[in-house]
């Protein structure tokens, strides 16, 4: 039996998807999810489909008081996403799991998440000029976001799943790597890469931390090898959150002509990557990976190339040097 039905194991984004969402997918979509997630389900630009997403967002804002037991102030602003993220505690998640049959359209968690994904997507559309990219099923739709750093498709449904996994909460069940953090990193933390200050000379040698990475060891490393980073910024992970990554090692790479430092280390669940500018922490990302072979991050011109194995299958991810 799985965690959600037996309450004995860890809830992950993958287990939530497999038990709550996947049973409701059309068989032809479930058979080839990667293809469905890349395929435009609205090639004729039918305005009715984005209108359905907007309606779902309004439904979520209207039902929020009943879902959370209070009004989180869902006014379609970026600030409302932060309020929403703060309300998504472990106890709240567990209460939703207990309501309705898992894998059915009556499941409370399913209905909250699919409407909540539409709400956050609508916030990006309204506040940041995002454009819906329709997918099948409709709740898999993405938001195309254009910024000075480039273009990206934001998969809001998967933000929700990751924000409801056990490792998104601290020991007290409060969100520590949840929806608000993802919104800040991928939507609000936009910048013009050309305007960044140089952190350090791009040819500076930065050795790997080869043993279990503690918070104190990390800061000692910065003092010794990157003294220019005097402040890691207010959004850098707390000591408790940093310890929860369980980093076995940590690599440092100066990229963009020395304008950013990319940190990458294998830890709990895979490869954890952090981007630091002269002003401090910018964003982070996690790539699910097996412990062996070791995941790797390499700089290749303007790109970062991540190679890893997940569930026995080799994967390659390419990003611009300034991150997702």
VOPATI-834715 format. One record per residue: residue in one letter; x, y, z of N, C-alpha, C in turn. Coordinates in pm, whole numbers. Layout:
<atoms>
<atom A, <X, Y, Z>, <X, Y, Z>, <X, Y, Z>>
...
</atoms>
This chain:
<atoms>
<atom X, <85, -120, 0>, <0, 0, 0>, <88, 124, 0>>
<atom X, <37, 233, -52>, <114, 355, -60>, <92, 441, 63>>
<atom X, <169, 548, 70>, <159, 637, 185>, <17, 690, 202>>
<atom X, <-39, 743, 93>, <-162, 818, 107>, <-275, 729, 157>>
<atom X, <-273, 602, 121>, <-378, 513, 169>, <-343, 447, 302>>
<atom X, <-215, 428, 329>, <-176, 358, 451>, <-114, 449, 555>>
<atom X, <-75, 572, 516>, <-12, 669, 606>, <111, 606, 673>>
<atom X, <200, 549, 594>, <317, 486, 654>, <447, 531, 588>>
<atom X, <441, 596, 476>, <562, 634, 407>, <562, 784, 380>>
<atom X, <655, 829, 299>, <669, 970, 270>, <585, 1009, 149>>
<atom X, <517, 1122, 160>, <443, 1176, 47>, <540, 1257, -38>>
<atom X, <547, 1223, -165>, <629, 1297, -261>, <538, 1357, -367>>
<atom X, <595, 1446, -448>, <518, 1500, -560>, <476, 1388, -654>>
<atom X, <566, 1290, -670>, <536, 1177, -760>, <422, 1091, -707>>
<atom X, <421, 1063, -575>, <315, 979, -520>, <181, 1051, -522>>
<atom X, <182, 1182, -497>, <58, 1259, -508>, <2, 1251, -649>>
<atom X, <89, 1270, -746>, <43, 1267, -885>, <-12, 1128, -920>>
<atom X, <62, 1024, -882>, <23, 889, -920>, <-110, 847, -858>>
<atom X, <-137, 887, -735>, <-256, 839, -666>, <-377, 929, -679>>
<atom X, <-352, 1061, -691>, <-463, 1156, -691>, <-501, 1200, -832>>
<atom X, <-403, 1216, -920>, <-428, 1277, -1050>, <-428, 1179, -1167>>
<atom X, <-325, 1096, -1173>, <-309, 1010, -1291>, <-431, 923, -1321>>
<atom X, <-503, 869, -1221>, <-620, 787, -1254>, <-729, 862, -1330>>
<atom X, <-725, 996, -1328>, <-827, 1075, -1395>, <-785, 1123, -1533>>
<atom X, <-667, 1083, -1577>, <-620, 1124, -1709>, <-677, 1030, -1815>>
<atom X, <-708, 1084, -1934>, <-749, 995, -2044>, <-638, 893, -2071>>
<atom X, <-670, 769, -2102>, <-568, 666, -2123>, <-462, 704, -2225>>
<atom X, <-502, 771, -2334>, <-404, 806, -2437>, <-306, 913, -2388>>
<atom X, <-350, 997, -2294>, <-260, 1097, -2236>, <-168, 1030, -2135>>
<atom X, <-223, 947, -2049>, <-143, 878, -1948>, <-36, 791, -2010>>
<atom X, <-62, 740, -2130>, <34, 651, -2197>, <158, 725, -2244>>
<atom X, <148, 858, -2264>, <264, 935, -2313>, <257, 1077, -2255>>
<atom X, <281, 1087, -2126>, <272, 1217, -2059>, <370, 1321, -2114>>
<atom X, <498, 1285, -2138>, <590, 1387, -2190>, <539, 1451, -2319>>
<atom X, <484, 1370, -2407>, <433, 1423, -2533>, <314, 1517, -2508>>
<atom X, <223, 1476, -2422>, <104, 1559, -2394>, <144, 1692, -2333>>
<atom X, <247, 1691, -2249>, <288, 1814, -2182>, <358, 1912, -2276>>
<atom X, <402, 1864, -2390>, <467, 1952, -2488>, <374, 1992, -2602>>
<atom X, <257, 1931, -2609>, <167, 1952, -2722>, <65, 2061, -2693>>
<atom X, <57, 2159, -2783>, <-43, 2265, -2773>, <-180, 2204, -2798>>
<atom X, <-267, 2211, -2697>, <-402, 2155, -2710>, <-502, 2258, -2762>>
<atom X, <-451, 2375, -2802>, <-539, 2479, -2856>, <-474, 2545, -2978>>
<atom X, <-438, 2466, -3079>, <-368, 2522, -3195>, <-451, 2625, -3272>>
<atom X, <-582, 2616, -3260>, <-668, 2713, -3327>, <-694, 2838, -3247>>
<atom X, <-629, 2849, -3130>, <-644, 2967, -3043>, <-790, 2995, -3008>>
<atom X, <-862, 2889, -2973>, <-1001, 2903, -2931>, <-1005, 2977, -2797>>
<atom X, <-1066, 3096, -2791>, <-1065, 3174, -2666>, <-1143, 3109, -2553>>
<atom X, <-1227, 3011, -2585>, <-1307, 2947, -2481>, <-1221, 2869, -2382>>
<atom X, <-1108, 2814, -2430>, <-1026, 2731, -2341>, <-954, 2816, -2235>>
<atom X, <-884, 2925, -2271>, <-831, 3012, -2166>, <-941, 3069, -2076>>
<atom X, <-1061, 3091, -2134>, <-1171, 3141, -2053>, <-1212, 3040, -1946>>
<atom X, <-1205, 2909, -1979>, <-1233, 2805, -1879>, <-1132, 2812, -1765>>
<atom X, <-1005, 2837, -1797>, <-903, 2848, -1694>, <-928, 2971, -1606>>
<atom X, <-969, 3081, -1668>, <-1001, 3202, -1590>, <-1120, 3176, -1498>>
<atom X, <-1218, 3102, -1547>, <-1334, 3067, -1464>, <-1292, 2981, -1344>>
<atom X, <-1201, 2884, -1369>, <-1153, 2798, -1261>, <-1079, 2880, -1156>>
<atom X, <-1005, 2981, -1201>, <-934, 3068, -1106>, <-1033, 3145, -1019>>
<atom X, <-1139, 3195, -1080>, <-1241, 3268, -1003>, <-1314, 3176, -905>>
<atom X, <-1337, 3053, -947>, <-1400, 2956, -856>, <-1311, 2934, -733>>
<atom X, <-1180, 2920, -756>, <-1089, 2897, -644>, <-1090, 3016, -549>>
<atom X, <-1084, 3138, -603>, <-1087, 3257, -516>, <-1216, 3260, -435>>
<atom X, <-1328, 3218, -497>, <-1456, 3219, -427>, <-1469, 3113, -321>>
<atom X, <-1401, 2999, -340>, <-1416, 2890, -243>, <-1305, 2889, -139>>
<atom X, <-1213, 2986, -147>, <-1094, 2983, -60>, <-1130, 2990, 88>>
<atom X, <-1231, 3070, 123>, <-1266, 3081, 266>, <-1307, 2946, 321>>
<atom X, <-1386, 2871, 246>, <-1426, 2738, 292>, <-1313, 2639, 294>>
<atom X, <-1220, 2652, 201>, <-1107, 2559, 192>, <-1008, 2581, 305>>
<atom X, <-983, 2708, 340>, <-881, 2739, 439>, <-938, 2775, 576>>
<atom X, <-1071, 2792, 585>, <-1130, 2830, 713>, <-1113, 2976, 744>>
<atom X, <-1062, 3053, 652>, <-1045, 3198, 666>, <-1022, 3255, 527>>
<atom X, <-1026, 3384, 516>, <-1009, 3448, 386>, <-861, 3484, 366>>
<atom X, <-791, 3416, 274>, <-651, 3448, 251>, <-630, 3569, 160>>
<atom X, <-738, 3636, 121>, <-724, 3757, 41>, <-676, 3731, -100>>
<atom X, <-748, 3647, -173>, <-707, 3610, -308>, <-761, 3712, -408>>
<atom X, <-682, 3817, -430>, <-722, 3928, -517>, <-648, 3927, -650>>
<atom X, <-588, 3814, -685>, <-516, 3795, -812>, <-386, 3876, -819>>
<atom X, <-333, 3917, -707>, <-205, 3987, -704>, <-93, 3888, -671>>
<atom X, <30, 3929, -698>, <143, 3847, -659>, <149, 3826, -509>>
<atom X, <112, 3929, -434>, <113, 3918, -288>, <17, 3810, -240>>
<atom X, <-93, 3792, -314>, <-191, 3691, -273>, <-134, 3550, -286>>
<atom X, <-41, 3529, -380>, <22, 3398, -393>, <107, 3369, -270>>
<atom X, <171, 3470, -216>, <248, 3452, -93>, <156, 3419, 24>>
<atom X, <41, 3485, 32>, <-55, 3454, 139>, <-109, 3312, 122>>
<atom X, <-136, 3275, -1>, <-184, 3140, -30>, <-80, 3036, 12>>
<atom X, <45, 3059, -26>, <152, 2965, 9>, <166, 2947, 159>>
<atom X, <152, 3056, 234>, <165, 3048, 380>, <54, 2966, 443>>
<atom X, <-62, 2960, 377>, <-176, 2885, 431>, <-168, 2737, 400>>
<atom X, <-76, 2696, 313>, <-67, 2556, 270>, <25, 2478, 365>>
<atom X, <-26, 2441, 480>, <51, 2368, 579>, <35, 2217, 561>>
<atom X, <119, 2140, 629>, <108, 1995, 621>, <-26, 1946, 677>>
<atom X, <-70, 2004, 789>, <-197, 1963, 848>, <-313, 1991, 755>>
<atom X, <-309, 2105, 687>, <-413, 2139, 589>, <-413, 2038, 475>>
<atom X, <-296, 2003, 426>, <-286, 1903, 320>, <-343, 1770, 363>>
<atom X, <-306, 1725, 482>, <-353, 1595, 528>, <-504, 1591, 545>>
<atom X, <-563, 1704, 586>, <-708, 1709, 600>, <-776, 1696, 463>>
<atom X, <-716, 1755, 360>, <-772, 1743, 226>, <-762, 1600, 174>>
<atom X, <-650, 1534, 202>, <-631, 1396, 156>, <-739, 1305, 212>>
<atom X, <-785, 1336, 332>, <-883, 1249, 399>, <-1024, 1266, 345>>
<atom X, <-1045, 1365, 257>, <-1181, 1393, 208>, <-1198, 1344, 65>>
<atom X, <-1292, 1255, 43>, <-1321, 1206, -92>, <-1231, 1091, -130>>
<atom X, <-1269, 1018, -231>, <-1193, 902, -273>, <-1072, 940, -357>>
<atom X, <-956, 888, -321>, <-835, 915, -398>, <-848, 860, -539>>
<atom X, <-804, 937, -634>, <-812, 894, -773>, <-948, 913, -834>>
<atom X, <-1038, 985, -765>, <-1171, 1013, -818>, <-1191, 1164, -827>>
<atom X, <-1289, 1205, -905>, <-1319, 1347, -921>, <-1379, 1407, -794>>
<atom X, <-1415, 1322, -696>, <-1469, 1371, -569>, <-1359, 1401, -468>>
<atom X, <-1235, 1369, -500>, <-1124, 1392, -407>, <-1106, 1541, -383>>
<atom X, <-1111, 1581, -257>, <-1100, 1723, -222>, <-965, 1779, -264>>
<atom X, <-858, 1703, -242>, <-726, 1751, -278>, <-717, 1777, -428>>
<atom X, <-771, 1686, -508>, <-770, 1704, -653>, <-839, 1834, -692>>
<atom X, <-957, 1857, -642>, <-1034, 1975, -681>, <-968, 2105, -635>>
<atom X, <-911, 2105, -516>, <-842, 2225, -469>, <-720, 2254, -556>>
<atom X, <-642, 2151, -586>, <-518, 2173, -661>, <-544, 2218, -804>>
<atom X, <-639, 2155, -873>, <-660, 2194, -1013>, <-717, 2336, -1023>>
<atom X, <-802, 2375, -929>, <-852, 2512, -930>, <-745, 2609, -880>>
<atom X, <-666, 2564, -782>, <-558, 2650, -732>, <-450, 2674, -836>>
<atom X, <-422, 2573, -919>, <-324, 2592, -1026>, <-373, 2696, -1124>>
<atom X, <-502, 2693, -1156>, <-559, 2793, -1245>, <-550, 2932, -1183>>
<atom X, <-569, 2941, -1050>, <-560, 3071, -983>, <-418, 3129, -992>>
<atom X, <-319, 3049, -957>, <-181, 3101, -961>, <-142, 3136, -1104>>
<atom X, <-184, 3053, -1200>, <-157, 3086, -1339>, <-221, 3218, -1378>>
<atom X, <-344, 3242, -1332>, <-413, 3367, -1363>, <-340, 3487, -1301>>
<atom X, <-280, 3467, -1183>, <-202, 3574, -1121>, <-82, 3610, -1209>>
<atom X, <-17, 3509, -1264>, <97, 3534, -1352>, <52, 3606, -1479>>
<atom X, <-62, 3564, -1532>, <-116, 3627, -1653>, <-148, 3774, -1626>>
<atom X, <-215, 3801, -1514>, <-257, 3939, -1485>, <-141, 4029, -1443>>
<atom X, <-56, 3978, -1353>, <47, 4064, -1294>, <174, 4071, -1377>>
<atom X, <202, 3966, -1458>, <330, 3961, -1527>, <318, 3944, -1677>>
<atom X, <195, 3954, -1730>, <179, 3945, -1874>, <200, 3807, -1930>>
<atom X, <181, 3704, -1849>, <194, 3567, -1897>, <82, 3531, -1993>>
<atom X, <103, 3427, -2072>, <4, 3381, -2169>, <-19, 3232, -2147>>
<atom X, <-144, 3192, -2141>, <-175, 3051, -2121>, <-130, 2967, -2240>>
<atom X, <-67, 2854, -2211>, <-39, 2750, -2309>, <-127, 2632, -2274>>
<atom X, <-230, 2607, -2351>, <-331, 2508, -2316>, <-277, 2366, -2339>>
<atom X, <-302, 2281, -2242>, <-262, 2141, -2250>, <-382, 2053, -2219>>
<atom X, <-368, 1924, -2247>, <-473, 1827, -2216>, <-416, 1726, -2117>>
<atom X, <-488, 1705, -2003>, <-610, 1774, -1962>, <-584, 1921, -1928>>
<atom X, <-692, 1999, -1917>, <-681, 2144, -1907>, <-599, 2188, -1786>>
<atom X, <-608, 2112, -1675>, <-535, 2154, -1555>, <-384, 2134, -1568>>
<atom X, <-338, 2071, -1676>, <-194, 2061, -1703>, <-143, 2183, -1779>>
<atom X, <-229, 2278, -1809>, <-190, 2395, -1887>, <-76, 2471, -1819>>
<atom X, <8, 2533, -1902>, <124, 2607, -1854>, <103, 2755, -1883>>
<atom X, <190, 2838, -1826>, <188, 2981, -1854>, <321, 3018, -1918>>
<atom X, <316, 3072, -2039>, <438, 3119, -2106>, <472, 3258, -2050>>
<atom X, <591, 3268, -1993>, <635, 3390, -1928>, <758, 3442, -1999>>
<atom X, <755, 3567, -2044>, <866, 3630, -2112>, <927, 3733, -2019>>
<atom X, <1059, 3726, -2002>, <1130, 3820, -1914>, <1262, 3857, -1979>>
<atom X, <1334, 3952, -1921>, <1466, 3985, -1975>, <1560, 3866, -1978>>
<atom X, <1531, 3765, -1896>, <1617, 3647, -1892>, <1580, 3544, -1999>>
<atom X, <1470, 3569, -2073>, <1430, 3475, -2176>, <1285, 3434, -2161>>
<atom X, <1247, 3322, -2223>, <1111, 3271, -2218>, <1108, 3136, -2147>>
<atom X, <999, 3111, -2077>, <986, 2983, -2007>, <839, 2949, -1993>>
<atom X, <809, 2818, -1995>, <675, 2769, -1968>, <667, 2727, -1822>>
<atom X, <581, 2793, -1747>, <565, 2765, -1604>, <455, 2661, -1587>>
<atom X, <489, 2547, -1530>, <392, 2440, -1503>, <341, 2454, -1360>>
<atom X, <232, 2529, -1345>, <183, 2563, -1212>, <130, 2440, -1138>>
<atom X, <69, 2347, -1210>, <22, 2225, -1144>, <135, 2156, -1070>>
<atom X, <250, 2149, -1132>, <363, 2079, -1070>, <426, 2160, -957>>
<atom X, <412, 2293, -962>, <447, 2373, -844>, <364, 2328, -725>>
<atom X, <235, 2311, -747>, <147, 2271, -638>, <186, 2134, -583>>
<atom X, <210, 2039, -670>, <246, 1905, -624>, <374, 1907, -542>>
<atom X, <475, 1980, -589>, <601, 1988, -515>, <582, 2061, -382>>
<atom X, <492, 2157, -379>, <468, 2235, -257>, <388, 2158, -154>>
<atom X, <327, 2045, -194>, <250, 1963, -101>, <323, 1835, -61>>
<atom X, <444, 1815, -113>, <523, 1699, -74>, <581, 1719, 67>>
<atom X, <612, 1610, 134>, <662, 1620, 272>, <786, 1708, 285>>
<atom X, <875, 1702, 185>, <998, 1779, 199>, <980, 1928, 175>>
<atom X, <856, 1971, 147>, <828, 2114, 132>, <794, 2179, 266>>
<atom X, <783, 2098, 373>, <744, 2149, 504>, <860, 2137, 604>>
<atom X, <859, 2226, 703>, <959, 2215, 809>, <909, 2116, 914>>
<atom X, <986, 2102, 1022>, <952, 2002, 1124>, <817, 2030, 1190>>
<atom X, <774, 2157, 1189>, <647, 2193, 1248>, <530, 2188, 1152>>
<atom X, <557, 2144, 1027>, <451, 2133, 929>, <421, 2261, 854>>
<atom X, <505, 2363, 870>, <486, 2489, 800>, <563, 2487, 668>>
<atom X, <515, 2560, 566>, <584, 2558, 436>, <723, 2620, 444>>
<atom X, <822, 2548, 389>, <958, 2601, 385>, <1012, 2604, 242>>
<atom X, <951, 2529, 154>, <992, 2529, 12>, <866, 2514, -70>>
<atom X, <772, 2606, -48>, <640, 2590, -104>, <608, 2682, -219>>
<atom X, <480, 2708, -235>, <430, 2782, -350>, <485, 2925, -353>>
<atom X, <490, 2990, -238>, <537, 3128, -235>, <683, 3137, -279>>
<atom X, <764, 3041, -233>, <906, 3042, -271>, <924, 3020, -421>>
<atom X, <843, 2933, -478>, <853, 2907, -622>, <808, 3028, -703>>
<atom X, <703, 3093, -657>, <655, 3213, -726>, <761, 3323, -720>>
<atom X, <821, 3340, -604>, <922, 3444, -592>, <1042, 3416, -682>>
<atom X, <1088, 3290, -682>, <1208, 3256, -757>, <1187, 3259, -908>>
<atom X, <1070, 3213, -954>, <1050, 3195, -1098>, <969, 3306, -1165>>
<atom X, <903, 3388, -1084>, <822, 3495, -1142>, <870, 3632, -1097>>
<atom X, <887, 3650, -967>, <924, 3782, -915>, <1072, 3813, -927>>
<atom X, <1157, 3711, -915>, <1302, 3735, -914>, <1356, 3743, -1056>>
<atom X, <1301, 3836, -1134>, <1348, 3856, -1270>, <1450, 3970, -1271>>
<atom X, <1546, 3959, -1356>, <1649, 4059, -1363>, <1708, 4059, -1503>>
<atom X, <1781, 4161, -1535>, <1850, 4169, -1662>, <1991, 4115, -1642>>
<atom X, <2022, 3998, -1696>, <2155, 3939, -1673>, <2270, 4033, -1707>>
<atom X, <2251, 4113, -1812>, <2359, 4203, -1853>, <2388, 4309, -1748>>
<atom X, <2291, 4335, -1660>, <2311, 4438, -1558>, <2369, 4389, -1428>>
<atom X, <2400, 4261, -1418>, <2456, 4207, -1295>, <2601, 4249, -1276>>
<atom X, <2637, 4271, -1152>, <2777, 4300, -1120>, <2858, 4171, -1120>>
<atom X, <2986, 4182, -1148>, <3075, 4067, -1141>, <3097, 4031, -996>>
<atom X, <3079, 3904, -965>, <3102, 3855, -829>, <3252, 3834, -807>>
<atom X, <3315, 3762, -900>, <3457, 3728, -890>, <3507, 3694, -1030>>
<atom X, <3639, 3697, -1052>, <3694, 3660, -1183>, <3648, 3522, -1225>>
<atom X, <3606, 3510, -1350>, <3548, 3385, -1399>, <3646, 3269, -1396>>
<atom X, <3777, 3298, -1397>, <3876, 3190, -1399>, <3922, 3148, -1260>>
<atom X, <3860, 3201, -1156>, <3899, 3163, -1020>, <3865, 3016, -996>>
<atom X, <3958, 2942, -940>, <3936, 2801, -909>, <3854, 2791, -780>>
<atom X, <3744, 2718, -787>, <3658, 2698, -671>, <3646, 2548, -644>>
<atom X, <3714, 2499, -543>, <3712, 2354, -518>, <3577, 2307, -465>>
<atom X, <3553, 2179, -480>, <3431, 2117, -427>, <3442, 2099, -276>>
<atom X, <3332, 2118, -206>, <3324, 2072, -67>, <3292, 1923, -77>>
<atom X, <3382, 1842, -29>, <3373, 1698, -55>, <3309, 1618, 58>>
<atom X, <3272, 1684, 167>, <3208, 1611, 276>, <3071, 1671, 306>>
<atom X, <2996, 1608, 393>, <2862, 1653, 427>, <2863, 1804, 454>>
<atom X, <2776, 1877, 386>, <2782, 2023, 387>, <2692, 2079, 496>>
<atom X, <2753, 2135, 598>, <2677, 2201, 704>, <2666, 2350, 672>>
<atom X, <2575, 2416, 742>, <2557, 2561, 724>, <2686, 2635, 758>>
<atom X, <2750, 2598, 870>, <2873, 2664, 911>, <2985, 2641, 811>>
<atom X, <2997, 2518, 762>, <3101, 2487, 665>, <3080, 2567, 537>>
<atom X, <2957, 2583, 495>, <2928, 2660, 375>, <2975, 2803, 390>>
<atom X, <2946, 2867, 503>, <2986, 3006, 521>, <3138, 3020, 538>>
<atom X, <3201, 2922, 598>, <3347, 2925, 605>, <3408, 2916, 465>>
<atom X, <3346, 2835, 380>, <3393, 2823, 242>, <3382, 2958, 171>>
<atom X, <3268, 3026, 184>, <3252, 3155, 119>, <3356, 3255, 166>>
<atom X, <3383, 3256, 294>, <3482, 3349, 348>, <3620, 3323, 291>>
<atom X, <3651, 3194, 268>, <3784, 3158, 218>, <3797, 3174, 68>>
<atom X, <3692, 3142, -8>, <3703, 3134, -153>, <3622, 3240, -229>>
<atom X, <3517, 3292, -167>, <3434, 3394, -232>, <3403, 3506, -133>>
<atom X, <3507, 3575, -86>, <3484, 3681, 14>, <3400, 3796, -40>>
<atom X, <3386, 3805, -174>, <3304, 3911, -232>, <3156, 3894, -196>>
<atom X, <3114, 3771, -168>, <2975, 3745, -129>, <2960, 3768, 21>>
<atom X, <2953, 3894, 59>, <2945, 3927, 202>, <2805, 3903, 259>>
<atom X, <2705, 3901, 172>, <2566, 3885, 216>, <2497, 3786, 123>>
<atom X, <2442, 3679, 178>, <2375, 3580, 93>, <2232, 3619, 62>>
<atom X, <2182, 3728, 121>, <2048, 3776, 91>, <1942, 3721, 185>>
<atom X, <1832, 3793, 196>, <1728, 3756, 293>, <1655, 3627, 258>>
<atom X, <1659, 3586, 131>, <1584, 3468, 90>, <1669, 3341, 85>>
<atom X, <1795, 3349, 125>, <1876, 3228, 128>, <1817, 3131, 230>>
<atom X, <1824, 3001, 202>, <1763, 2904, 294>, <1811, 2920, 438>>
<atom X, <1720, 2900, 531>, <1752, 2905, 673>, <1843, 2788, 710>>
<atom X, <1910, 2794, 825>, <1994, 2681, 866>, <1917, 2549, 869>>
<atom X, <1792, 2551, 915>, <1713, 2428, 922>, <1680, 2376, 783>>
<atom X, <1644, 2465, 695>, <1612, 2423, 558>, <1737, 2373, 487>>
<atom X, <1850, 2440, 508>, <1975, 2399, 446>, <2014, 2260, 493>>
<atom X, <1999, 2235, 623>, <2033, 2103, 677>, <1943, 1995, 619>>
<atom X, <1818, 2031, 590>, <1723, 1932, 537>, <1760, 1885, 396>>
<atom X, <1842, 1962, 324>, <1886, 1917, 192>, <1978, 1795, 201>>
<atom X, <2047, 1779, 314>, <2138, 1666, 335>, <2241, 1655, 221>>
<atom X, <2308, 1765, 194>, <2403, 1770, 83>, <2528, 1689, 115>>
<atom X, <2559, 1591, 29>, <2677, 1507, 48>, <2803, 1577, 0>>
<atom X, <2789, 1669, -93>, <2898, 1750, -146>, <2839, 1873, -212>>
<atom X, <2924, 1970, -246>, <2875, 2092, -308>, <2980, 2148, -403>>
<atom X, <2939, 2167, -529>, <3026, 2229, -630>, <2991, 2376, -646>>
<atom X, <3090, 2455, -689>, <3073, 2598, -713>, <3126, 2630, -852>>
<atom X, <3045, 2702, -931>, <3088, 2740, -1065>, <3056, 2888, -1089>>
<atom X, <3156, 2964, -1132>, <3135, 3102, -1172>, <3091, 3102, -1319>>
<atom X, <2979, 3165, -1347>, <2923, 3164, -1482>, <2891, 3306, -1525>>
<atom X, <2861, 3323, -1655>, <2827, 3455, -1707>, <2939, 3554, -1692>>
<atom X, <3061, 3508, -1713>, <3175, 3598, -1697>, <3199, 3637, -1552>>
<atom X, <3156, 3551, -1461>, <3176, 3578, -1318>, <3062, 3655, -1254>>
<atom X, <2950, 3671, -1327>, <2839, 3750, -1273>, <2748, 3671, -1179>>
<atom X, <2757, 3539, -1184>, <2680, 3457, -1092>, <2765, 3339, -1048>>
<atom X, <2732, 3288, -930>, <2791, 3165, -880>, <2679, 3062, -874>>
<atom X, <2701, 2947, -935>, <2604, 2839, -931>, <2656, 2732, -836>>
<atom X, <2574, 2694, -739>, <2608, 2590, -644>, <2526, 2467, -679>>
<atom X, <2588, 2352, -680>, <2516, 2229, -712>, <2568, 2117, -623>>
<atom X, <2475, 2047, -560>, <2516, 1937, -474>, <2413, 1827, -468>>
<atom X, <2460, 1704, -455>, <2368, 1592, -440>, <2321, 1585, -296>>
<atom X, <2191, 1581, -281>, <2133, 1573, -148>, <2009, 1488, -147>>
<atom X, <1921, 1516, -55>, <1800, 1438, -40>, <1715, 1450, -166>>
<atom X, <1692, 1338, -232>, <1604, 1334, -347>, <1666, 1368, -479>>
<atom X, <1791, 1412, -481>, <1851, 1443, -610>, <1950, 1557, -605>>
<atom X, <1956, 1635, -715>, <2052, 1743, -729>, <1985, 1876, -692>>
<atom X, <2045, 1947, -596>, <1997, 2078, -555>, <2089, 2184, -616>>
<atom X, <2030, 2285, -682>, <2107, 2387, -750>, <2063, 2524, -699>>
<atom X, <2160, 2612, -672>, <2134, 2745, -620>, <2208, 2848, -706>>
<atom X, <2143, 2960, -732>, <2205, 3069, -808>, <2228, 3188, -715>>
<atom X, <2351, 3241, -714>, <2388, 3354, -629>, <2445, 3466, -716>>
<atom X, <2395, 3588, -696>, <2450, 3706, -760>, <2527, 3786, -656>>
<atom X, <2583, 3899, -696>, <2660, 3981, -602>, <2573, 4025, -484>>
<atom X, <2442, 4043, -512>, <2350, 4086, -407>, <2302, 3971, -319>>
<atom X, <2338, 3846, -355>, <2299, 3731, -273>, <2215, 3631, -351>>
<atom X, <2141, 3552, -275>, <2061, 3442, -331>, <1957, 3493, -430>>
<atom X, <1947, 3425, -545>, <1850, 3461, -649>, <1740, 3356, -660>>
<atom X, <1778, 3229, -679>, <1679, 3124, -697>, <1741, 2988, -673>>
<atom X, <1656, 2887, -666>, <1703, 2750, -647>, <1616, 2657, -730>>
<atom X, <1668, 2539, -757>, <1592, 2438, -829>, <1635, 2301, -780>>
<atom X, <1544, 2205, -792>, <1573, 2068, -752>, <1544, 1975, -868>>
<atom X, <1637, 1884, -896>, <1622, 1787, -1004>, <1625, 1647, -942>>
<atom X, <1512, 1579, -947>, <1504, 1444, -891>, <1606, 1354, -959>>
<atom X, <1683, 1281, -879>, <1790, 1198, -935>, <1823, 1084, -842>>
<atom X, <1870, 974, -901>, <1923, 863, -822>, <2057, 904, -762>>
<atom X, <2094, 838, -653>, <2222, 869, -589>, <2341, 828, -676>>
<atom X, <2324, 721, -752>, <2430, 672, -840>, <2372, 641, -978>>
<atom X, <2444, 674, -1086>, <2568, 752, -1085>, <2544, 895, -1038>>
<atom X, <2649, 959, -990>, <2636, 1093, -935>, <2582, 1190, -1041>>
<atom X, <2483, 1273, -1004>, <2439, 1378, -1097>, <2551, 1480, -1117>>
<atom X, <2553, 1542, -1234>, <2660, 1635, -1269>, <2601, 1763, -1328>>
<atom X, <2664, 1876, -1297>, <2631, 2003, -1360>, <2757, 2060, -1422>>
<atom X, <2750, 2095, -1552>, <2864, 2150, -1623>, <2824, 2279, -1693>>
<atom X, <2916, 2374, -1700>, <2894, 2499, -1774>, <2944, 2480, -1916>>
<atom X, <2858, 2519, -2011>, <2892, 2506, -2153>, <2854, 2635, -2223>>
<atom X, <2945, 2732, -2225>, <2916, 2863, -2282>, <2808, 2933, -2202>>
<atom X, <2698, 2970, -2270>, <2587, 3038, -2202>, <2492, 2941, -2134>>
<atom X, <2521, 2811, -2144>, <2429, 2712, -2092>, <2488, 2633, -1975>>
<atom X, <2398, 2582, -1894>, <2433, 2483, -1793>, <2372, 2351, -1838>>
<atom X, <2450, 2246, -1829>, <2403, 2113, -1869>, <2405, 2022, -1748>>
<atom X, <2289, 1968, -1715>, <2276, 1877, -1600>, <2252, 1737, -1653>>
<atom X, <2335, 1645, -1612>, <2318, 1504, -1650>, <2294, 1423, -1523>>
<atom X, <2195, 1336, -1529>, <2160, 1258, -1411>, <2085, 1132, -1453>>
<atom X, <2061, 1047, -1358>, <1978, 928, -1379>, <1864, 932, -1278>>
<atom X, <1741, 913, -1327>, <1625, 913, -1239>, <1545, 786, -1264>>
<atom X, <1531, 707, -1159>, <1462, 578, -1169>, <1524, 492, -1279>>
<atom X, <1657, 499, -1287>, <1730, 416, -1381>, <1739, 469, -1522>>
<atom X, <1671, 582, -1552>, <1672, 637, -1688>, <1761, 761, -1693>>
<atom X, <1852, 765, -1790>, <1941, 880, -1806>, <1863, 1002, -1856>>
<atom X, <1894, 1120, -1800>, <1828, 1244, -1839>, <1932, 1354, -1855>>
<atom X, <1902, 1449, -1944>, <1985, 1568, -1961>, <1895, 1690, -1957>>
<atom X, <1934, 1789, -1879>, <1860, 1915, -1869>, <1953, 2029, -1909>>
<atom X, <1905, 2119, -1994>, <1983, 2236, -2034>, <1913, 2362, -1985>>
<atom X, <1990, 2452, -1924>, <1939, 2580, -1874>, <2034, 2689, -1918>>
<atom X, <1984, 2813, -1924>, <2075, 2926, -1940>, <2151, 2947, -1809>>
<atom X, <2264, 3014, -1816>, <2349, 3023, -1697>, <2282, 3096, -1580>>
<atom X, <2183, 3179, -1610>, <2115, 3251, -1504>, <1998, 3173, -1445>>
<atom X, <1977, 3051, -1492>, <1881, 2962, -1428>, <1745, 2961, -1494>>
<atom X, <1652, 2883, -1439>, <1517, 2868, -1498>, <1433, 2993, -1481>>
</atoms>
